[in-house]
Amino acid sequence: MGPFQIILFAVWALSTLLLIALVLMHSGKGTGVSDMIASSLYNSSAATGVMEQNLDKLTVIVAVVFAVCVVLAMFFFPQGIVGL
């Protein structure tokens, strides 16, 4: 496994964890984990809109990085990771 493949795998793994965390931080419509976390992060209603927009942008960026890593992994790991 070359250095580019190791970097690709590391970026993919980090973007996976970050994407999960960002999705859970979005304010939910009902009661659940996302609503519980978001309610503790967003106390003032004035800042909620700006923070939610920034969170949306960051989530989209991380999702695009994740998708690019998956597509690149299809080309650099065509048979999967054997012997890792």
Backbone as numpy.savetxt, mean C-alpha at the origin, in Angstrom:
# Nx Ny Nz CAx CAy CAz Cx Cy Cz
19.83 -15.28 -8.14 18.98 -14.12 -8.14 19.88 -12.88 -8.14
19.65 -11.99 -9.08 20.48 -10.80 -9.23 20.06 -9.68 -8.29
20.87 -8.62 -8.26 20.56 -7.51 -7.35 19.27 -6.77 -7.72
18.97 -6.65 -9.01 17.73 -5.99 -9.41 16.52 -6.78 -8.93
16.61 -8.09 -9.00 15.49 -8.92 -8.56 15.30 -8.83 -7.04
16.40 -8.73 -6.31 16.30 -8.58 -4.85 15.67 -7.24 -4.49
16.08 -6.17 -5.19 15.51 -4.85 -4.95 14.02 -4.85 -5.31
13.69 -5.48 -6.43 12.29 -5.56 -6.86 11.45 -6.28 -5.81
11.96 -7.38 -5.30 11.24 -8.14 -4.29 11.07 -7.33 -3.01
12.11 -6.59 -2.61 12.04 -5.78 -1.39 11.02 -4.64 -1.55
11.03 -3.97 -2.70 10.07 -2.88 -2.94 8.65 -3.43 -2.98
8.49 -4.61 -3.59 7.17 -5.24 -3.64 6.66 -5.56 -2.23
7.53 -6.13 -1.39 7.13 -6.49 -0.03 6.79 -5.25 0.79
7.59 -4.20 0.68 7.31 -2.97 1.43 6.03 -2.29 0.94
5.82 -2.29 -0.37 4.61 -1.66 -0.89 3.36 -2.47 -0.49
3.51 -3.77 -0.34 2.39 -4.60 0.12 1.97 -4.21 1.53
2.95 -4.13 2.42 2.64 -3.78 3.81 2.11 -2.36 3.93
2.71 -1.44 3.18 2.27 -0.05 3.22 0.86 0.11 2.65
0.56 -0.64 1.59 -0.77 -0.56 1.00 -1.84 -1.08 1.96
-1.53 -2.15 2.67 -2.48 -2.68 3.66 -2.71 -1.64 4.76
-1.64 -1.02 5.25 -1.78 -0.03 6.31 -2.57 1.19 5.83
-2.30 1.64 4.60 -3.01 2.82 4.08 -4.49 2.54 3.87
-4.82 1.36 3.40 -6.24 1.03 3.19 -6.96 0.97 4.53
-6.30 0.45 5.55 -6.93 0.39 6.87 -7.09 1.76 7.51
-6.27 2.74 7.09 -6.37 4.08 7.66 -7.50 4.91 7.07
-8.06 4.49 5.94 -9.17 5.24 5.35 -10.38 5.17 6.27
-11.11 6.27 6.32 -12.30 6.28 7.17 -13.38 5.42 6.52
-13.96 4.57 7.31 -14.96 3.64 6.80 -16.36 4.22 6.91
-17.30 3.52 6.31 -18.70 3.95 6.35 -19.41 3.45 7.61
-18.89 2.40 8.20 -19.55 1.84 9.37 -18.56 1.64 10.50
-18.83 0.65 11.32 -17.93 0.35 12.42 -17.03 -0.79 12.01
-15.79 -0.64 12.25 -14.82 -1.66 11.90 -13.42 -1.15 12.22
-12.44 -1.90 11.78 -11.06 -1.55 12.06 -10.71 -0.20 11.44
-11.09 0.02 10.19 -10.74 1.27 9.53 -11.42 2.46 10.20
-12.65 2.30 10.63 -13.35 3.39 11.30 -12.74 3.66 12.67
-12.32 2.62 13.36 -11.72 2.79 14.67 -10.38 3.52 14.57
-9.56 3.15 13.59 -8.26 3.80 13.41 -8.46 5.23 12.92
-9.33 5.40 11.94 -9.53 6.72 11.35 -10.14 7.70 12.34
-11.01 7.23 13.21 -11.63 8.15 14.17 -10.61 8.67 15.17
-9.59 7.88 15.48 -8.57 8.36 16.40 -7.59 9.29 15.69
-7.43 9.16 14.37 -6.51 10.02 13.64 -7.13 11.36 13.27
-8.42 11.36 12.97 -9.08 12.57 12.49 -10.02 13.10 13.56
-9.55 14.07 14.31 -10.40 14.62 15.37 -11.17 15.85 14.91
-10.56 16.72 14.12 -11.26 17.92 13.67 -11.85 17.69 12.29
-13.04 18.18 12.09 -13.71 17.95 10.81 -13.12 18.82 9.71
-12.48 19.95 10.04 -11.91 20.83 9.02 -10.69 20.18 8.37
-9.88 19.52 9.14 -8.66 18.92 8.60 -8.93 17.56 7.98
-10.07 16.98 8.25 -10.37 15.65 7.75 -10.37 15.59 6.23
-10.94 16.57 5.58 -11.01 16.56 4.12 -9.63 16.60 3.49
-8.76 17.46 3.99 -7.41 17.58 3.45 -6.61 16.31 3.74
-6.73 15.80 4.96 -5.99 14.59 5.31 -6.48 13.40 4.50
-7.77 13.32 4.28 -8.34 12.21 3.51 -7.90 12.28 2.04
-7.83 13.50 1.50 -7.36 13.65 0.12 -5.90 13.26 -0.01
-5.08 13.66 0.95 -3.67 13.28 0.92 -3.51 11.77 1.09
-4.32 11.19 1.93 -4.28 9.74 2.13 -4.72 9.01 0.86
-5.71 9.56 0.16 -6.14 8.98 -1.12 -5.01 9.00 -2.14
-4.34 10.14 -2.26 -3.24 10.27 -3.22 -2.11 9.31 -2.89
-1.75 9.22 -1.62 -0.68 8.33 -1.21 -1.05 6.87 -1.46
-2.31 6.52 -1.22 -2.77 5.16 -1.46 -2.69 4.80 -2.94
-3.08 5.73 -3.81 -3.02 5.48 -5.25 -1.56 5.32 -5.70
-0.67 6.15 -5.19 0.75 6.05 -5.56 1.32 4.70 -5.15
1.04 4.29 -3.92 1.56 3.00 -3.44 0.93 1.85 -4.21
-0.35 1.96 -4.58 -1.00 0.91 -5.36 -0.37 0.80 -6.75
0.00 1.93 -7.36 0.66 1.89 -8.66 2.04 1.26 -8.55
2.79 1.60 -7.50 4.11 0.98 -7.28 3.95 -0.52 -7.10
2.95 -0.95 -6.34 2.69 -2.37 -6.13 2.38 -3.06 -7.46
1.52 -2.44 -8.28 1.14 -3.04 -9.56 2.32 -3.13 -10.51
3.16 -2.10 -10.54 4.35 -2.13 -11.41 5.30 -3.24 -10.96
5.45 -3.40 -9.65 6.32 -4.47 -9.14 5.78 -5.85 -9.52
4.47 -6.01 -9.48 3.88 -7.30 -9.85 4.10 -7.59 -11.33
3.92 -6.57 -12.17 4.12 -6.76 -13.61 5.59 -7.05 -13.92
6.50 -6.33 -13.28 7.92 -6.58 -13.48 8.33 -7.97 -12.98
7.71 -8.41 -11.89 8.01 -9.74 -11.36 7.60 -10.84 -12.33
6.55 -10.59 -13.13 6.13 -11.58 -14.13 7.25 -11.80 -15.15
8.02 -10.77 -15.45 9.07 -10.90 -16.44 10.38 -11.41 -15.83
10.70 -11.02 -14.61 11.96 -11.42 -14.00 11.87 -12.73 -13.23
10.68 -13.18 -12.87 10.48 -14.45 -12.19 9.45 -15.26 -12.97
9.72 -15.66 -14.22 8.69 -16.34 -15.01 8.29 -17.71 -14.44
9.20 -18.39 -13.76 8.90 -19.70 -13.19 8.64 -19.66 -11.70
8.58 -18.47 -11.13 8.44 -18.32 -9.70 9.79 -18.31 -9.05
9.81 -18.22 -7.75 11.06 -18.21 -7.00 11.34 -19.62 -6.55
12.27 -20.28 -7.23 12.61 -21.67 -6.93 13.87 -21.69 -6.09
13.84 -22.36 -4.98 15.02 -22.52 -4.15 15.32 -21.35 -3.27
14.35 -20.50 -3.01 14.60 -19.34 -2.15 14.39 -19.70 -0.71
